[in-house]
Amino acid sequence: MEPDEQREVYATIDLALRVGEVLLSSGAGTADATATILGVTAAGGLRGCEVDITFTSMAVSYQAAPDVAPETHIRLVRYRSQDFSRLTDVDRLVRRFARGDVTREEASRELARLTSAGPPYPRWTAVLAWGVMAGGATLLLGGGWLITLVAVLTAIVIDLNNRWFNRQRLPAFYQQVAGAFVATAVALVLYAVHAPVKPSLVVAAGIIMLLAGIALTGAVQDAITGYYVTAAARSLEAMLLTGGIIAGVSLGLGLGLRFGLKVGIEPQTIQLANLPIMVISGAVMAVAFAYASYAPLRALLPVAVMGALASLIFTLMTRASFGPAWSTAAAAFVVGLCGYSSGRRTGVPPLVVVVAGSIPLLPGLTIYKGLYELTAGGQLIGIVSLTTAVAIGVALASGLILGEYVAQPIRREARRLEDRLAGPRLVGPRRPVRRRTTRTRRRRRAA
């Protein structure tokens, strides 16, 4: 391989790996990241590349000829961030590069600018959005305006604390513990002063806020599409972060019981008379989460529709005695089915619309109920409640993926691009790309 051609090979693989890093760090599935990397290398003129992803690292191997040793490049995924704006911009850049609208040099410079740019919105607005999401969760669970205000302020404190802990490089597990403990401590204070509210809703809203940052959908997508190594890694990460929430809430409840403060669960009834409030609350939660994750403004309308639709279907099916798991699965299926086309028409990856629209379905109150029952001495009942919460989480993720399977057309061109990868595409190009020849090959053909 000549020096000029070798430099072009290196630059193309480097561009593909940097694109894959953005996708993986944003919660995209391994199948999506692999197919996108292959699409970038094919557009850059490299045929027959092999991609291997192990959650924290990516490797791309290219063999120019059968009698030449393959060239392998590795890149580590050093950060995880829920930045939907960066994900959208990189997805658009990949599509432009695949169509030939930009050269590899221009794409590389544009990618460097996107990855080094700051958030598109002021950070204080993102902090406020997390508070609005927690307030929407409280309204969704039947809370009044006073407890909603408390939940908003509590969520803001939790997010500010987690941002400070993140700057101190404290692992995410301890951030989850601290955030869950703060929410439980606020509920204990409300119970101690006999406030005319339901303190348990503050804890449930805090749990939903902390659960929103866990990429459970990516873990289930990897398991369904056959990437079991990355599925196991993502599942372990989700279990560890959820364990941090459980530890924080359990610590707070244990301390409360020692001081005679029993913040129990008030009976929750879903009434059709409250249906408009629940639908609006679901839309508010979805939009607030999308904004806090820096989603483009044009994506907020379809996200609001998906959040409202999820709340509507879940409420009606629960009222019809279908059970929480099946109600969640049905609502998630509709979100996945409708979110795919909504995202494509809006010009954002369907992952943005689908993940944000499913936020109202997170089992915050069920997790708190199980933890309280375990702490209060009802081990069997508590285990059943926590098992129900796990079933809801799996139903949520699998319902979203099934909706994408049904919504996304299976085409021969897409199968060629994905190198016979199975599964729905939430990020990346869907059409085949034309392979570009390197300058050395063009000179050889001209000669």
C-alpha positions in Angstrom: 0.0 0.0 0.0 1.4 3.4 -1.0 1.9 6.2 1.6 -0.8 8.4 0.1 -3.3 5.6 0.0 -2.3 4.5 3.5 -3.0 8.0 4.8 -6.4 8.0 3.2 -7.2 4.6 4.7 -6.2 5.8 8.2 -8.2 9.1 7.9 -11.3 7.2 6.7 -11.2 4.7 9.5 -10.4 7.4 12.1 -13.5 9.3 10.9 -15.7 6.2 11.2 -14.4 5.4 14.7 -15.1 9.0 15.9 -18.6 8.8 14.5 -19.1 5.4 16.3 -17.9 6.9 19.5 -20.6 9.6 19.4 -23.3 7.1 18.7 -22.3 4.7 21.5 -21.8 7.4 24.1 -25.3 8.7 23.3 -27.0 5.3 23.9 -27.3 4.0 20.4 -27.4 0.2 19.9 -24.4 -1.7 18.8 -26.1 -2.7 15.5 -26.7 0.9 14.7 -23.1 1.9 15.5 -21.7 -1.0 13.5 -23.8 -0.3 10.5 -23.0 3.4 10.6 -19.3 2.7 10.8 -19.5 0.4 7.9 -21.5 3.0 6.0 -18.8 5.6 6.6 -15.9 3.3 5.6 -17.8 2.3 2.4 -18.4 5.9 1.5 -14.7 6.5 2.0 -13.8 3.8 -0.5 -12.9 1.0 1.9 -14.5 -2.3 1.0 -14.9 -5.3 3.3 -14.1 -3.7 6.7 -14.7 -5.7 9.8 -16.1 -4.0 13.0 -15.9 -5.2 16.5 -17.5 -3.3 19.4 -17.2 -4.3 23.1 -19.1 -1.4 24.7 -16.0 0.5 25.9 -13.9 0.0 22.8 -14.3 -0.2 19.0 -12.0 -1.8 16.5 -12.1 -1.5 12.7 -10.0 -3.8 10.5 -9.3 -3.3 6.8 -7.4 -5.6 4.4 -6.5 -3.9 1.1 -5.6 -7.2 -0.7 -5.6 -10.9 0.1 -1.8 -11.0 0.3 -1.5 -7.9 2.5 -1.7 -7.9 6.3 -4.9 -6.3 7.6 -4.7 -2.9 9.2 -6.6 -2.6 12.5 -7.5 0.6 14.4 -8.9 0.8 18.0 -10.7 3.6 19.7 -11.9 3.7 23.3 -15.3 5.2 24.4 -14.2 7.4 27.2 -17.4 9.2 28.0 -21.1 8.7 28.2 -23.4 11.7 27.7 -27.1 12.1 26.8 -26.6 14.8 24.2 -29.3 14.5 21.6 -28.2 17.6 19.7 -24.7 16.2 19.0 -26.2 12.9 18.1 -28.6 14.6 15.6 -25.8 16.7 14.0 -23.5 13.7 13.6 -26.3 11.6 12.1 -27.0 14.4 9.6 -23.2 14.6 8.8 -23.0 10.9 8.1 -25.9 11.1 5.7 -24.3 14.0 3.9 -21.0 12.2 3.6 -22.8 9.0 2.4 -24.5 11.0 -0.4 -21.2 12.6 -1.4 -22.3 16.2 -0.4 -19.1 16.7 1.7 -15.6 15.3 1.3 -13.8 13.2 3.9 -11.6 16.1 4.9 -14.7 18.4 5.3 -16.5 15.7 7.3 -13.6 15.2 9.6 -13.3 18.9 10.3 -17.1 19.2 10.8 -17.1 16.3 13.2 -14.3 17.8 15.3 -16.2 21.0 15.5 -19.4 19.2 16.6 -17.7 17.1 19.3 -15.9 20.1 20.8 -18.8 22.5 20.8 -20.7 23.2 24.0 -24.4 22.6 24.7 -26.8 24.4 22.4 -28.9 25.7 25.3 -27.8 27.4 28.6 -27.0 24.9 31.3 -29.4 26.5 33.7 -32.3 25.9 31.4 -31.4 22.2 31.3 -31.3 22.1 35.1 -34.7 23.7 35.2 -36.0 21.2 32.6 -35.1 18.3 34.9 -37.2 20.0 37.6 -40.1 20.4 35.2 -39.8 16.7 34.3 -40.0 15.7 38.0 -43.0 18.0 38.4 -44.7 16.4 35.5 -44.1 13.0 37.0 -45.7 14.1 40.3 -48.8 15.3 38.4 -48.9 12.1 36.4 -49.0 10.1 39.7 -51.9 12.1 41.1 -50.1 14.8 43.1 -51.3 18.3 43.8 -49.6 21.6 42.9 -47.9 21.9 46.3 -46.1 18.6 46.1 -45.4 19.2 42.4 -43.5 22.4 43.4 -41.6 20.5 46.0 -40.7 17.8 43.5 -39.4 20.5 41.0 -37.2 22.1 43.6 -35.9 18.7 44.8 -35.1 17.6 41.2 -33.1 20.8 40.7 -31.1 20.2 43.8 -30.4 16.6 42.8 -29.3 17.7 39.3 -27.0 20.4 40.7 -25.5 17.9 43.1 -24.9 15.4 40.4 -23.3 18.0 38.2 -20.9 18.9 41.0 -20.2 15.3 41.7 -19.5 14.7 38.0 -17.0 17.6 38.0 -15.3 15.9 41.0 -15.1 12.7 38.9 -17.3 10.7 41.3 -18.6 7.5 39.7 -22.2 7.5 38.5 -23.2 4.8 41.0 -22.5 7.2 43.9 -24.3 10.0 42.1 -27.4 7.8 41.9 -27.1 6.9 45.6 -26.8 10.6 46.6 -29.7 11.7 44.3 -32.0 9.0 45.6 -31.1 9.8 49.2 -31.9 13.5 48.7 -35.3 12.7 47.3 -36.1 10.4 50.3 -34.8 12.9 52.8 -37.1 15.6 51.5 -40.0 13.1 51.7 -39.1 12.4 55.4 -39.0 16.1 56.2 -42.5 16.6 54.7 -43.8 13.6 56.7 -42.2 15.0 59.9 -43.8 18.4 59.6 -47.2 16.8 58.7 -47.4 18.6 55.3 -50.7 18.2 53.6 -49.2 16.3 50.7 -48.2 12.8 49.6 -44.4 12.7 50.4 -44.0 9.4 48.6 -44.6 11.2 45.3 -41.4 13.2 45.7 -39.4 10.0 46.0 -41.1 8.4 43.0 -40.5 11.6 40.9 -36.8 11.5 41.9 -36.5 7.8 41.0 -38.0 8.5 37.6 -35.6 11.4 37.1 -32.6 9.1 37.9 -33.9 6.2 35.8 -34.2 8.5 32.8 -30.5 8.6 32.4 -30.1 4.8 32.2 -29.9 3.4 28.6 -32.0 0.3 29.1 -33.3 0.5 25.5 -29.8 0.0 24.1 -29.2 -3.1 26.2 -32.4 -4.8 25.1 -31.8 -3.8 21.4 -28.3 -5.4 21.6 -29.7 -8.6 23.1 -32.4 -8.8 20.5 -30.0 -8.2 17.6 -27.5 -10.7 18.8 -24.8 -8.5 20.4 -24.7 -10.4 23.6 -21.4 -9.1 24.9 -22.4 -5.5 24.7 -26.0 -6.4 25.9 -24.5 -7.9 29.0 -22.3 -4.9 29.6 -25.1 -2.4 29.1 -27.4 -4.5 31.4 -24.8 -4.7 34.1 -24.4 -0.9 33.9 -28.2 -0.4 34.1 -28.4 -2.8 37.1 -25.5 -1.0 38.8 -27.1 2.4 38.4 -30.5 1.1 39.4 -28.8 -0.5 42.4 -27.5 3.0 43.4 -31.1 4.3 43.4 -32.2 1.4 45.5 -29.3 1.9 47.9 -30.1 5.6 48.3 -33.8 5.2 48.9 -33.2 2.2 51.3 -30.8 4.3 53.3 -33.3 7.1 53.6 -36.2 4.8 54.5 -34.0 3.0 57.1 -33.1 6.2 58.8 -36.7 7.3 58.7 -37.9 4.2 60.4 -35.3 4.6 63.2 -36.8 8.0 63.9 -40.4 6.8 63.6 -41.0 8.3 60.2 -42.9 5.9 57.9 -43.4 7.4 54.5 -45.8 4.8 53.1 -47.5 4.5 49.8 -51.0 6.0 49.5 -53.5 4.0 47.4 -53.2 5.1 43.8 -56.3 4.9 41.6 -56.4 5.7 38.0 -59.6 7.6 37.1 -60.7 8.6 33.7 -61.8 11.9 35.1 -58.0 12.7 35.6 -57.2 11.5 32.1 -56.5 15.0 30.6 -54.1 15.9 33.4 -52.3 12.6 33.0 -52.0 13.0 29.2 -50.7 16.6 29.6 -48.3 15.5 32.3 -46.9 12.8 30.1 -46.3 15.3 27.3 -44.6 17.7 29.8 -42.3 14.9 31.1 -41.3 13.9 27.6 -40.6 17.4 26.4 -38.7 18.4 29.6 -36.4 15.3 29.3 -35.8 15.9 25.6 -34.8 19.6 26.3 -32.7 18.6 29.3 -30.9 16.1 26.9 -30.3 19.0 24.4 -32.6 17.7 21.7 -33.2 20.0 18.8 -36.2 22.3 19.2 -37.9 20.9 16.1 -38.1 17.5 17.9 -40.1 18.8 20.9 -43.5 18.6 19.2 -43.3 15.0 18.1 -41.8 14.1 21.5 -44.7 15.8 23.2 -47.2 13.8 21.1 -45.4 10.6 21.9 -45.4 11.3 25.6 -49.1 12.2 25.6 -49.9 9.1 23.6 -47.9 6.8 25.9 -49.7 8.2 29.0 -53.1 7.8 27.3 -52.6 4.2 26.2 -51.1 3.2 29.6 -53.9 4.8 31.5 -56.7 3.3 29.4 -55.2 -0.2 29.5 -54.4 -0.1 33.2 -58.0 1.1 33.9 -59.1 -2.0 31.8 -57.2 -4.3 34.2 -54.4 -5.4 31.8 -51.7 -5.0 34.4 -48.8 -2.6 34.5 -46.4 -4.7 32.4 -48.7 -5.3 29.5 -50.0 -1.8 29.7 -46.4 -0.5 29.5 -45.6 -2.9 26.6 -48.6 -1.7 24.6 -47.9 2.0 25.2 -44.2 1.5 24.3 -45.0 -0.4 21.2 -47.2 2.5 19.9 -44.4 5.0 20.8 -41.8 2.9 18.9 -44.2 2.5 16.0 -45.1 6.1 15.6 -41.8 7.6 16.9 -39.9 6.1 13.9 -41.8 8.0 11.2 -42.1 11.1 13.4 -38.4 11.3 13.9 -37.5 10.8 10.3 -40.0 13.5 9.2 -38.7 15.9 11.7 -35.1 15.3 10.7 -33.8 13.8 13.9 -32.8 10.2 14.7 -35.8 8.1 15.9 -33.8 7.3 19.0 -34.4 10.8 20.2 -38.2 10.7 19.8 -38.6 7.1 21.1 -36.5 7.4 24.2 -37.9 10.8 25.2 -41.5 9.7 24.5 -41.2 6.7 26.7 -40.2 8.6 29.8 -43.7 8.7 31.3 -43.7 4.9 31.4 -40.7 4.5 33.8 -41.7 2.5 37.0 -40.6 5.1 39.6 -43.5 4.5 42.0 -43.4 0.7 41.7 -39.7 0.7 42.7 -40.4 2.9 45.7 -43.3 0.7 46.7 -41.1 -2.4 46.7 -38.3 -0.7 48.6 -40.7 0.5 51.3 -42.3 -2.9 51.7 -38.8 -4.5 52.0 -37.7 -1.9 54.6 -41.0 -2.2 56.6 -40.7 -5.9 56.9 -42.8 -7.3 54.1 -40.0 -9.0 52.3 -42.2 -11.2 50.1 -44.5 -8.4 49.0 -41.5 -6.2 48.4 -39.8 -8.7 46.2 -43.0 -9.1 44.2 -43.2 -5.3 43.7 -39.5 -5.0 42.6 -40.0 -8.0 40.2 -42.9 -6.1 38.8 -40.7 -3.1 38.3 -38.2 -5.2 36.4 -40.9 -6.6 34.3 -42.1 -3.1 33.5 -38.6 -2.0 32.5 -38.2 -5.0 30.2 -41.6 -4.5 28.7 -40.8 -0.9 28.1 -37.6 -1.5 26.2 -38.9 -4.5 24.3 -42.1 -2.8 23.3 -40.1 0.1 21.8 -37.9 -2.2 19.8 -40.9 -4.2 18.6 -42.5 -1.0 17.4 -39.4 -0.1 15.5 -39.3 -3.6 13.9 -42.9 -3.1 12.6 -42.4 0.5 11.6 -39.1 0.3 9.7 -39.3 -1.3 6.2 -36.9 -4.2 5.6 -35.2 -3.5 2.3 -32.5 -5.3 0.3 -30.4 -2.2 0.2 -30.5 -1.8 3.9 -29.4 -5.4 4.5 -26.5 -4.9 2.1 -25.4 -1.7 3.9 -25.7 -3.4 7.4 -23.7 -6.4 6.2 -26.7 -8.7 7.0 -27.2 -7.2 10.5 -30.7 -7.9 11.9 -32.7 -5.4 13.8 -34.3 -1.9 13.5 -32.2 1.1 12.8 -32.6 4.0 15.3 -29.5 6.0 14.1 -27.6 6.1 10.8 -28.2 6.0 7.1 -30.7 3.4 5.7 -29.7 3.5 2.0 -26.6 2.1 0.4 -23.7 4.3 -0.2 -21.5 4.6 -3.2 -17.9 3.5 -2.6 -15.4 6.2 -3.3 -12.1 5.4 -4.8 -8.9 6.7 -3.3 -6.7 9.1 -5.3 -4.1 6.3 -5.9 -6.7 4.0 -7.4 -8.1 6.8 -9.6 -4.5 7.4 -11.0 -4.1 3.7 -11.7 -7.4 3.6 -13.6 -6.4 6.7 -15.6 -3.1 5.2 -16.5 
